[in-house]
Amino acid sequence: MQSRRSSVTSRQRSDDSVWGGPKVALGAVLAGAAALRLVGLEYGLPHGNLLNPGEANVVPRAWAMTHGSGLDPHPFFDHPSLLLYVLAPFQWWEDEPSYVAARLVAVAIGLLGVAAAWWLGSRAYGVVAGGVAAAATGVATVHVGYSRMAVTDVLLTTLVTVALALLVSGRIELAGLVAGVATAAKVPGIVLAVPILVLVWGQWRRALTAAGLAVVGFAAATPFALVHLGELVDDTWRLVEHARAGWLGFENDHSAPVAFVDRLWESLGPFLIVAAVGLVAALVVRAPADRALAAFALAYYATLLPLGSHFDRYVLPLIPVLGALAGRLRALAAVTLLLLAVPLTWSVRATDELTREDARAAAVPLVERAGPSPVVAADPGLPKLRVALVRLRLPSPWAEPDPLRDLRELRAAVPGVTHVWVNGSVADRVRAARDEYPNENAFYDALEREGRLVFRLDDSARFAGPWTALYWLPDR
């Protein structure tokens, strides 16, 4: 016993000498992570749909909760409503929806996620693994990017990480409770049931207790989802079907198994190789922490395989887990940390881009001055205007073509339309999948042929975001 205690003490002293003490190391990681996330916080504002269109669905609803609409988010159940409840108190004193306040909350959630990754790695494999997991989460491009967006994905990731940390600590019932809360942030939190079952298999009383607490956690965190359970199920299933069918921009992508590995590589770079070796080691050794993290990683990745939409945000819950698994290989810790210089460089470059003005925001006054009384038809992803604006629908594999994406039909349906405002984030993707979107490509072809270009903003040295252009439609 004395020998074992001395060994533990020696290892702790070694960890302290390597890291300068856990508190110092964690503070340094959090400070760096905060710096990455706070730069570019006001990108695209006051237009709330440029950094991430999902913010325009979330922030106004959170603001409305504290300004008379009440706590029931009905009929909005594209996801459970925990994020709305988290953001709403910070909108209380705002005269209108505040995207800055919401993004500051998102940054705080992201930093809690970095700290949770430290906790997960430390509880699973020791303080060095905790440092590796926190550093990986702190610099991973997908985590940095989404930590400044007021959307659900990083909240889900933080809660998943907390649940797994509780699980590897042996606090199964509390892990079940937090798993329910995670599912109240976003439905994929339900995947936490797999590692919980793996660890308590045969201990059915504990399993039932964890399941019951998961229901309690879900109900407490998003009570109106239970009141409108049918609508939640319908909306969730609709989104799943859309994700399985694909989305604009993924028509020529790799198959899902390859595409999501690519998304992980874009987030972590060569660090991912060490994480994969750590996953193999966990599958071989199969200690309780190994089984919990490997079970979650494999089960969650399996849920991605049927999807035709390969959004980078879908891999977020895997980032802290892969960080902990990479940190499992203690002998490689120094090399593993050096490999994080690659995603750190990528994140710095992406953050630097957010210090420039978005081309779509810069175009707003130009569009509004396009004529004495312009009537504008606009692609999705463009800001609101103070002039008459008709929104064209987003093309997608699961939707019928928008009849307004035909100049003759547009003129007939919208008398007096004078301009069409287009957006590279839509047009370039349509152009890249010409066989999939013949009607939409014909629309852009006709626009270039029959319209008159008023302006096009695509100077990447001056502007960030996709290019944007305005066309005038001559009278016919």
C-alpha positions as a Python dict, from the first residue, in 0.01 Angstrom:
ca = {
    (1, 'M'): (0, 0, 0),
    (2, 'Q'): (283, 235, 93),
    (3, 'S'): (459, 159, -236),
    (4, 'R'): (145, 229, -435),
    (5, 'R'): (89, 558, -250),
    (6, 'S'): (447, 662, -318),
    (7, 'S'): (403, 576, -685),
    (8, 'V'): (91, 791, -709),
    (9, 'T'): (265, 1077, -528),
    (10, 'S'): (564, 1050, -757),
    (11, 'R'): (345, 1053, -1066),
    (12, 'Q'): (157, 1358, -938),
    (13, 'R'): (485, 1542, -877),
    (14, 'S'): (597, 1449, -1225),
    (15, 'D'): (273, 1583, -1368),
    (16, 'D'): (318, 1904, -1173),
    (17, 'S'): (670, 1949, -1303),
    (18, 'V'): (560, 1895, -1661),
    (19, 'W'): (256, 2120, -1645),
    (20, 'G'): (359, 2373, -1380),
    (21, 'G'): (72, 2241, -1172),
    (22, 'P'): (-275, 2151, -1299),
    (23, 'K'): (-430, 2485, -1207),
    (24, 'V'): (-165, 2682, -1392),
    (25, 'A'): (-193, 2460, -1699),
    (26, 'L'): (-572, 2472, -1702),
    (27, 'G'): (-568, 2850, -1659),
    (28, 'A'): (-330, 2886, -1953),
    (29, 'V'): (-545, 2664, -2174),
    (30, 'L'): (-862, 2853, -2081),
    (31, 'A'): (-697, 3191, -2140),
    (32, 'G'): (-583, 3087, -2486),
    (33, 'A'): (-920, 2934, -2567),
    (34, 'A'): (-1098, 3252, -2457),
    (35, 'A'): (-873, 3469, -2674),
    (36, 'L'): (-948, 3257, -2980),
    (37, 'R'): (-1322, 3272, -2920),
    (38, 'L'): (-1364, 3637, -2826),
    (39, 'V'): (-1199, 3772, -3140),
    (40, 'G'): (-1461, 3811, -3410),
    (41, 'L'): (-1749, 3802, -3164),
    (42, 'E'): (-1932, 4086, -3342),
    (43, 'Y'): (-1885, 3945, -3690),
    (44, 'G'): (-2174, 4015, -3926),
    (45, 'L'): (-2368, 4228, -3679),
    (46, 'P'): (-2617, 4390, -3665),
    (47, 'H'): (-2731, 4130, -3918),
    (48, 'G'): (-2799, 3818, -3711),
    (49, 'N'): (-2795, 3558, -3988),
    (50, 'L'): (-2445, 3597, -4131),
    (51, 'L'): (-2219, 3415, -3884),
    (52, 'N'): (-2467, 3127, -3855),
    (53, 'P'): (-2826, 3143, -3986),
    (54, 'G'): (-2940, 2935, -3689),
    (55, 'E'): (-2879, 3230, -3457),
    (56, 'A'): (-3171, 3412, -3617),
    (57, 'N'): (-3397, 3127, -3504),
    (58, 'V'): (-3262, 3116, -3149),
    (59, 'V'): (-3173, 3465, -3024),
    (60, 'P'): (-3503, 3646, -3102),
    (61, 'R'): (-3697, 3362, -2937),
    (62, 'A'): (-3477, 3375, -2626),
    (63, 'W'): (-3529, 3753, -2611),
    (64, 'A'): (-3905, 3713, -2651),
    (65, 'M'): (-3919, 3477, -2351),
    (66, 'T'): (-3820, 3763, -2121),
    (67, 'H'): (-4034, 4019, -2304),
    (68, 'G'): (-4380, 3879, -2282),
    (69, 'S'): (-4400, 3556, -2482),
    (70, 'G'): (-4351, 3322, -2185),
    (71, 'L'): (-4144, 3006, -2153),
    (72, 'D'): (-4329, 2790, -2405),
    (73, 'P'): (-4128, 2799, -2732),
    (74, 'H'): (-4418, 2646, -2928),
    (75, 'P'): (-4432, 2602, -3226),
    (76, 'F'): (-4050, 2599, -3258),
    (77, 'F'): (-3928, 2245, -3190),
    (78, 'D'): (-3651, 2198, -3443),
    (79, 'H'): (-3460, 2104, -3129),
    (80, 'P'): (-3546, 2093, -2755),
    (81, 'S'): (-3547, 2429, -2585),
    (82, 'L'): (-3269, 2419, -2324),
    (83, 'L'): (-3051, 2668, -2512),
    (84, 'L'): (-3338, 2918, -2521),
    (85, 'Y'): (-3369, 2898, -2142),
    (86, 'V'): (-2992, 2940, -2100),
    (87, 'L'): (-2982, 3250, -2321),
    (88, 'A'): (-3309, 3414, -2210),
    (89, 'P'): (-3191, 3561, -1873),
    (90, 'F'): (-2913, 3749, -2052),
    (91, 'Q'): (-3165, 3913, -2286),
    (92, 'W'): (-3371, 4053, -1996),
    (93, 'W'): (-3229, 4407, -2003),
    (94, 'E'): (-3199, 4434, -2382),
    (95, 'D'): (-3445, 4649, -2579),
    (96, 'E'): (-3409, 4415, -2878),
    (97, 'P'): (-3251, 4074, -2936),
    (98, 'S'): (-2882, 4104, -2849),
    (99, 'Y'): (-2659, 3877, -3051),
    (100, 'V'): (-2350, 3999, -2864),
    (101, 'A'): (-2499, 3894, -2529),
    (102, 'A'): (-2600, 3557, -2673),
    (103, 'R'): (-2255, 3499, -2822),
    (104, 'L'): (-2086, 3588, -2492),
    (105, 'V'): (-2295, 3317, -2330),
    (106, 'A'): (-2191, 3081, -2610),
    (107, 'V'): (-1824, 3161, -2542),
    (108, 'A'): (-1877, 3087, -2172),
    (109, 'I'): (-2039, 2753, -2260),
    (110, 'G'): (-1746, 2673, -2488),
    (111, 'L'): (-1493, 2754, -2214),
    (112, 'L'): (-1687, 2536, -1970),
    (113, 'G'): (-1658, 2266, -2234),
    (114, 'V'): (-1279, 2307, -2241),
    (115, 'A'): (-1270, 2275, -1860),
    (116, 'A'): (-1502, 1973, -1880),
    (117, 'A'): (-1262, 1812, -2129),
    (118, 'W'): (-983, 1858, -1873),
    (119, 'W'): (-1203, 1694, -1611),
    (120, 'L'): (-1291, 1406, -1843),
    (121, 'G'): (-931, 1333, -1940),
    (122, 'S'): (-809, 1366, -1581),
    (123, 'R'): (-1073, 1132, -1441),
    (124, 'A'): (-1020, 882, -1719),
    (125, 'Y'): (-639, 870, -1751),
    (126, 'G'): (-470, 1130, -1530),
    (127, 'V'): (-384, 1497, -1535),
    (128, 'V'): (-168, 1481, -1849),
    (129, 'A'): (-459, 1333, -2043),
    (130, 'G'): (-676, 1608, -1898),
    (131, 'G'): (-437, 1871, -2029),
    (132, 'V'): (-425, 1711, -2373),
    (133, 'A'): (-804, 1682, -2392),
    (134, 'A'): (-853, 2045, -2284),
    (135, 'A'): (-588, 2174, -2525),
    (136, 'A'): (-738, 1977, -2814),
    (137, 'T'): (-1085, 2108, -2738),
    (138, 'G'): (-949, 2458, -2692),
    (139, 'V'): (-792, 2480, -3039),
    (140, 'A'): (-1005, 2244, -3251),
    (141, 'T'): (-1135, 2454, -3538),
    (142, 'V'): (-1493, 2331, -3514),
    (143, 'H'): (-1509, 2396, -3139),
    (144, 'V'): (-1352, 2742, -3170),
    (145, 'G'): (-1587, 2839, -3451),
    (146, 'Y'): (-1911, 2722, -3293),
    (147, 'S'): (-1820, 2851, -2945),
    (148, 'R'): (-1891, 3205, -3064),
    (149, 'M'): (-2227, 3113, -3220),
    (150, 'A'): (-2552, 3113, -3025),
    (151, 'V'): (-2660, 2769, -3149),
    (152, 'T'): (-2711, 2434, -2979),
    (153, 'D'): (-2404, 2233, -3075),
    (154, 'V'): (-2143, 2344, -2821),
    (155, 'L'): (-2397, 2331, -2536),
    (156, 'L'): (-2464, 1969, -2634),
    (157, 'T'): (-2090, 1898, -2647),
    (158, 'T'): (-2022, 2050, -2306),
    (159, 'L'): (-2302, 1853, -2141),
    (160, 'V'): (-2194, 1529, -2312),
    (161, 'T'): (-1842, 1585, -2181),
    (162, 'V'): (-1968, 1644, -1826),
    (163, 'A'): (-2184, 1329, -1842),
    (164, 'L'): (-1889, 1119, -1959),
    (165, 'A'): (-1665, 1264, -1687),
    (166, 'L'): (-1924, 1163, -1428),
    (167, 'L'): (-1952, 821, -1588),
    (168, 'V'): (-1580, 742, -1578),
    (169, 'S'): (-1578, 867, -1218),
    (170, 'G'): (-1830, 595, -1129),
    (171, 'R'): (-2119, 834, -1067),
    (172, 'I'): (-2353, 647, -1297),
    (173, 'E'): (-2679, 794, -1172),
    (174, 'L'): (-2558, 1153, -1200),
    (175, 'A'): (-2430, 1074, -1547),
    (176, 'G'): (-2782, 962, -1637),
    (177, 'L'): (-2926, 1287, -1506),
    (178, 'V'): (-2682, 1498, -1711),
    (179, 'A'): (-2745, 1277, -2015),
    (180, 'G'): (-3111, 1379, -1995),
    (181, 'V'): (-3012, 1745, -1975),
    (182, 'A'): (-2779, 1698, -2274),
    (183, 'T'): (-3067, 1552, -2474),
    (184, 'A'): (-3267, 1863, -2380),
    (185, 'A'): (-2997, 2065, -2556),
    (186, 'K'): (-3004, 1850, -2870),
    (187, 'V'): (-3150, 1507, -2938),
    (188, 'P'): (-2815, 1330, -3014),
    (189, 'G'): (-2744, 1350, -2641),
    (190, 'I'): (-2946, 1029, -2620),
    (191, 'V'): (-2637, 843, -2749),
    (192, 'L'): (-2501, 870, -2392),
    (193, 'A'): (-2730, 578, -2311),
    (194, 'V'): (-2480, 347, -2485),
    (195, 'P'): (-2173, 405, -2262),
    (196, 'I'): (-2396, 408, -1955),
    (197, 'L'): (-2536, 66, -2047),
    (198, 'V'): (-2189, -65, -2128),
    (199, 'L'): (-2064, 20, -1777),
    (200, 'V'): (-2371, -95, -1582),
    (201, 'W'): (-2463, -401, -1786),
    (202, 'G'): (-2605, -655, -1544),
    (203, 'Q'): (-2657, -391, -1271),
    (204, 'W'): (-3017, -334, -1372),
    (205, 'R'): (-3119, -136, -1066),
    (206, 'R'): (-2849, 123, -1137),
    (207, 'A'): (-2940, 121, -1504),
    (208, 'L'): (-3307, 187, -1429),
    (209, 'T'): (-3216, 460, -1182),
    (210, 'A'): (-2993, 630, -1440),
    (211, 'A'): (-3269, 602, -1701),
    (212, 'G'): (-3526, 749, -1462),
    (213, 'L'): (-3296, 1039, -1375),
    (214, 'A'): (-3233, 1097, -1746),
    (215, 'V'): (-3608, 1144, -1795),
    (216, 'V'): (-3616, 1380, -1496),
    (217, 'G'): (-3323, 1579, -1635),
    (218, 'F'): (-3483, 1607, -1978),
    (219, 'A'): (-3821, 1710, -1835),
    (220, 'A'): (-3669, 1971, -1604),
    (221, 'A'): (-3450, 2122, -1877),
    (222, 'T'): (-3714, 2140, -2151),
    (223, 'P'): (-4058, 2089, -1993),
    (224, 'F'): (-4266, 2212, -2285),
    (225, 'A'): (-4105, 1951, -2509),
    (226, 'L'): (-4308, 1697, -2313),
    (227, 'V'): (-4621, 1908, -2337),
    (228, 'H'): (-4579, 1915, -2716),
    (229, 'L'): (-4409, 1576, -2745),
    (230, 'G'): (-4583, 1486, -3071),
    (231, 'E'): (-4461, 1803, -3240),
    (232, 'L'): (-4110, 1753, -3104),
    (233, 'V'): (-4101, 1401, -3247),
    (234, 'D'): (-4241, 1517, -3582),
    (235, 'D'): (-3999, 1809, -3614),
    (236, 'T'): (-3704, 1596, -3507),
    (237, 'W'): (-3794, 1323, -3755),
    (238, 'R'): (-3832, 1583, -4032),
    (239, 'L'): (-3484, 1716, -3965),
    (240, 'V'): (-3340, 1364, -3953),
    (241, 'E'): (-3498, 1287, -4290),
    (242, 'H'): (-3353, 1605, -4436),
    (243, 'A'): (-3010, 1521, -4295),
    (244, 'R'): (-3030, 1172, -4443),
    (245, 'A'): (-3135, 1306, -4784),
    (246, 'G'): (-2851, 1558, -4785),
    (247, 'W'): (-2827, 1933, -4800),
    (248, 'L'): (-2709, 2189, -5048),
    (249, 'G'): (-2332, 2160, -5088),
    (250, 'F'): (-2286, 1791, -5010),
    (251, 'E'): (-2399, 1642, -5341),
    (252, 'N'): (-2043, 1565, -5455),
    (253, 'D'): (-1904, 1489, -5111),
    (254, 'H'): (-1743, 1161, -5005),
    (255, 'S'): (-1956, 891, -4845),
    (256, 'A'): (-2041, 958, -4480),
    (257, 'P'): (-1768, 739, -4321),
    (258, 'V'): (-1498, 922, -4516),
    (259, 'A'): (-1664, 1265, -4502),
    (260, 'F'): (-1688, 1273, -4124),
    (261, 'V'): (-1329, 1157, -4082),
    (262, 'D'): (-1243, 1447, -4311),
    (263, 'R'): (-1442, 1684, -4086),
    (264, 'L'): (-1249, 1556, -3786),
    (265, 'W'): (-921, 1605, -3972),
    (266, 'E'): (-1023, 1961, -4059),
    (267, 'S'): (-1082, 2016, -3686),
    (268, 'L'): (-778, 1841, -3535),
    (269, 'G'): (-527, 1776, -3814),
    (270, 'P'): (-262, 1508, -3749),
    (271, 'F'): (-360, 1499, -3381),
    (272, 'L'): (-643, 1276, -3505),
    (273, 'I'): (-391, 997, -3579),
    (274, 'V'): (-281, 985, -3215),
    (275, 'A'): (-647, 990, -3105),
    (276, 'A'): (-717, 692, -3335),
    (277, 'V'): (-426, 501, -3180),
    (278, 'G'): (-564, 586, -2836),
    (279, 'L'): (-906, 453, -2941),
    (280, 'V'): (-748, 124, -3054),
    (281, 'A'): (-560, 102, -2724),
    (282, 'A'): (-884, 158, -2535),
    (283, 'L'): (-1054, -121, -2729),
    (284, 'V'): (-766, -355, -2642),
    (285, 'V'): (-720, -273, -2273),
    (286, 'R'): (-1091, -219, -2194),
    (287, 'A'): (-1062, -61, -1852),
    (288, 'P'): (-1389, 103, -1741),
    (289, 'A'): (-1287, 446, -1873),
    (290, 'D'): (-1173, 284, -2198),
    (291, 'R'): (-1504, 108, -2244),
    (292, 'A'): (-1708, 421, -2171),
    (293, 'L'): (-1519, 651, -2408),
    (294, 'A'): (-1478, 395, -2685),
    (295, 'A'): (-1847, 302, -2662),
    (296, 'F'): (-1955, 663, -2693),
    (297, 'A'): (-1712, 743, -2976),
    (298, 'L'): (-1814, 439, -3183),
    (299, 'A'): (-2188, 471, -3111),
    (300, 'Y'): (-2196, 841, -3189),
    (301, 'Y'): (-1994, 794, -3508),
    (302, 'A'): (-2234, 517, -3612),
    (303, 'T'): (-2526, 762, -3588),
    (304, 'L'): (-2352, 982, -3847),
    (305, 'L'): (-2313, 709, -4109),
    (306, 'P'): (-2666, 723, -4258),
    (307, 'L'): (-2647, 1101, -4310),
    (308, 'G'): (-2614, 1265, -4647),
    (309, 'S'): (-2547, 1604, -4483),
    (310, 'H'): (-2190, 1620, -4355),
    (311, 'F'): (-2187, 1940, -4150),
    (312, 'D'): (-1871, 1994, -3947),
    (313, 'R'): (-2074, 2069, -3635),
    (314, 'Y'): (-2196, 1709, -3625),
    (315, 'V'): (-1854, 1589, -3506),
    (316, 'L'): (-1834, 1831, -3213),
    (317, 'P'): (-1926, 1584, -2933),
    (318, 'L'): (-1637, 1362, -3046),
    (319, 'I'): (-1369, 1630, -2999),
    (320, 'P'): (-1321, 1611, -2616),
    (321, 'V'): (-1349, 1231, -2623),
    (322, 'L'): (-1081, 1200, -2890),
    (323, 'G'): (-870, 1447, -2693),
    (324, 'A'): (-890, 1226, -2384),
    (325, 'L'): (-812, 913, -2586),
    (326, 'A'): (-507, 1082, -2739),
    (327, 'G'): (-397, 1188, -2391),
    (328, 'R'): (-425, 825, -2286),
    (329, 'L'): (-89, 767, -2458),
    (330, 'R'): (113, 939, -2187),
    (331, 'A'): (450, 865, -2345),
    (332, 'L'): (347, 1058, -2656),
    (333, 'A'): (202, 1359, -2471),
    (334, 'A'): (473, 1605, -2573),
    (335, 'V'): (449, 1510, -2941),
    (336, 'T'): (70, 1507, -2921),
    (337, 'L'): (64, 1862, -2788),
    (338, 'L'): (305, 1977, -3060),
    (339, 'L'): (66, 1837, -3321),
    (340, 'L'): (-200, 2074, -3190),
    (341, 'A'): (-2, 2359, -3345),
    (342, 'V'): (-168, 2262, -3674),
    (343, 'P'): (-534, 2314, -3569),
    (344, 'L'): (-424, 2616, -3364),
    (345, 'T'): (-285, 2774, -3682),
    (346, 'W'): (-606, 2693, -3869),
    (347, 'S'): (-818, 2842, -3592),
    (348, 'V'): (-609, 3160, -3581),
    (349, 'R'): (-649, 3203, -3957),
    (350, 'A'): (-1024, 3148, -3941),
    (351, 'T'): (-1050, 3390, -3650),
    (352, 'D'): (-847, 3653, -3833),
    (353, 'E'): (-1096, 3639, -4122),
    (354, 'L'): (-1372, 3740, -3881),
    (355, 'T'): (-1199, 4071, -3816),
    (356, 'R'): (-1295, 4183, -4169),
    (357, 'E'): (-1637, 4303, -4278),
    (358, 'D'): (-1869, 4048, -4431),
    (359, 'A'): (-1931, 4121, -4799),
    (360, 'R'): (-2305, 4068, -4754),
    (361, 'A'): (-2320, 4326, -4476),
    (362, 'A'): (-2118, 4572, -4684),
    (363, 'A'): (-2365, 4525, -4968),
    (364, 'V'): (-2674, 4627, -4767),
    (365, 'P'): (-2650, 5006, -4820),
    (366, 'L'): (-2562, 4950, -5186),
    (367, 'V'): (-2875, 4740, -5237),
    (368, 'E'): (-3096, 4985, -5050),
    (369, 'R'): (-2971, 5267, -5274),
    (370, 'A'): (-3019, 5067, -5594),
    (371, 'G'): (-3324, 5267, -5699),
    (372, 'P'): (-3595, 5503, -5580),
    (373, 'S'): (-3814, 5212, -5468),
    (374, 'P'): (-3638, 4882, -5537),
    (375, 'V'): (-3820, 4550, -5501),
    (376, 'V'): (-3554, 4287, -5440),
    (377, 'A'): (-3565, 3909, -5474),
    (378, 'A'): (-3287, 3764, -5260),
    (379, 'D'): (-3108, 3434, -5209),
    (380, 'P'): (-3113, 3280, -4859),
    (381, 'G'): (-2831, 3383, -4628),
    (382, 'L'): (-2857, 3754, -4707),
    (383, 'P'): (-2946, 4026, -4452),
    (384, 'K'): (-3281, 4196, -4413),
    (385, 'L'): (-3337, 4523, -4597),
    (386, 'R'): (-3540, 4838, -4538),
    (387, 'V'): (-3688, 4798, -4885),
    (388, 'A'): (-3932, 4541, -5025),
    (389, 'L'): (-3765, 4201, -5007),
    (390, 'V'): (-3882, 3865, -5146),
    (391, 'R'): (-3693, 3562, -5019),
    (392, 'L'): (-3608, 3283, -5262),
    (393, 'R'): (-3610, 2934, -5112),
    (394, 'L'): (-3290, 2743, -5039),
    (395, 'P'): (-3238, 2467, -5296),
    (396, 'S'): (-3204, 2121, -5145),
    (397, 'P'): (-3222, 1757, -5252),
    (398, 'W'): (-3545, 1702, -5060),
    (399, 'A'): (-3741, 2009, -5182),
    (400, 'E'): (-3916, 2092, -5505),
    (401, 'P'): (-3755, 2377, -5702),
    (402, 'D'): (-3871, 2723, -5604),
    (403, 'P'): (-4097, 2848, -5887),
    (404, 'L'): (-3964, 3200, -5827),
    (405, 'R'): (-3623, 3082, -5947),
    (406, 'D'): (-3740, 3154, -6301),
    (407, 'L'): (-3725, 3513, -6422),
    (408, 'R'): (-4056, 3489, -6607),
    (409, 'E'): (-4234, 3336, -6307),
    (410, 'L'): (-4064, 3585, -6075),
    (411, 'R'): (-4188, 3882, -6275),
    (412, 'A'): (-4541, 3736, -6288),
    (413, 'A'): (-4557, 3652, -5916),
    (414, 'V'): (-4386, 3967, -5789),
    (415, 'P'): (-4511, 4263, -5995),
    (416, 'G'): (-4262, 4546, -5994),
    (417, 'V'): (-3959, 4336, -5899),
    (418, 'T'): (-3655, 4537, -6001),
    (419, 'H'): (-3348, 4353, -5869),
    (420, 'V'): (-3217, 4008, -5777),
    (421, 'W'): (-2956, 3983, -5501),
    (422, 'V'): (-2751, 3664, -5508),
    (423, 'N'): (-2518, 3500, -5264),
    (424, 'G'): (-2206, 3292, -5330),
    (425, 'S'): (-2281, 3051, -5046),
    (426, 'V'): (-2586, 2940, -5246),
    (427, 'A'): (-2489, 3008, -5608),
    (428, 'D'): (-2146, 2842, -5592),
    (429, 'R'): (-2292, 2525, -5442),
    (430, 'V'): (-2567, 2514, -5702),
    (431, 'R'): (-2307, 2559, -5977),
    (432, 'A'): (-2100, 2274, -5832),
    (433, 'A'): (-2398, 2035, -5860),
    (434, 'R'): (-2540, 2136, -6198),
    (435, 'D'): (-2698, 1795, -6263),
    (436, 'E'): (-2879, 1804, -5928),
    (437, 'Y'): (-3019, 2156, -5969),
    (438, 'P'): (-3094, 2220, -6338),
    (439, 'N'): (-3372, 2472, -6265),
    (440, 'E'): (-3160, 2674, -6026),
    (441, 'N'): (-2863, 2675, -6265),
    (442, 'A'): (-3090, 2790, -6545),
    (443, 'F'): (-3204, 3074, -6319),
    (444, 'Y'): (-2849, 3196, -6255),
    (445, 'D'): (-2766, 3156, -6626),
    (446, 'A'): (-3069, 3367, -6723),
    (447, 'L'): (-2982, 3625, -6458),
    (448, 'E'): (-2632, 3669, -6600),
    (449, 'R'): (-2771, 3681, -6955),
    (450, 'E'): (-3073, 3908, -6910),
    (451, 'G'): (-2989, 4105, -6596),
    (452, 'R'): (-2751, 4396, -6564),
    (453, 'L'): (-2480, 4363, -6300),
    (454, 'V'): (-2503, 4654, -6054),
    (455, 'F'): (-2214, 4542, -5832),
    (456, 'R'): (-2027, 4234, -5716),
    (457, 'L'): (-1830, 4223, -5389),
    (458, 'D'): (-1573, 3944, -5384),
    (459, 'D'): (-1247, 4107, -5274),
    (460, 'S'): (-1114, 3845, -5030),
    (461, 'A'): (-843, 4082, -4907),
    (462, 'R'): (-1105, 4336, -4799),
    (463, 'F'): (-1415, 4132, -4720),
    (464, 'A'): (-1491, 3807, -4541),
    (465, 'G'): (-1771, 3567, -4616),
    (466, 'P'): (-1906, 3463, -4957),
    (467, 'W'): (-1921, 3697, -5256),
    (468, 'T'): (-2247, 3875, -5325),
    (469, 'A'): (-2386, 4048, -5634),
    (470, 'L'): (-2688, 4256, -5732),
    (471, 'Y'): (-2855, 4239, -6074),
    (472, 'W'): (-3102, 4488, -6219),
    (473, 'L'): (-3387, 4343, -6424),
    (474, 'P'): (-3466, 4570, -6719),
    (475, 'D'): (-3833, 4618, -6804),
    (476, 'R'): (-3961, 4381, -7071),
}
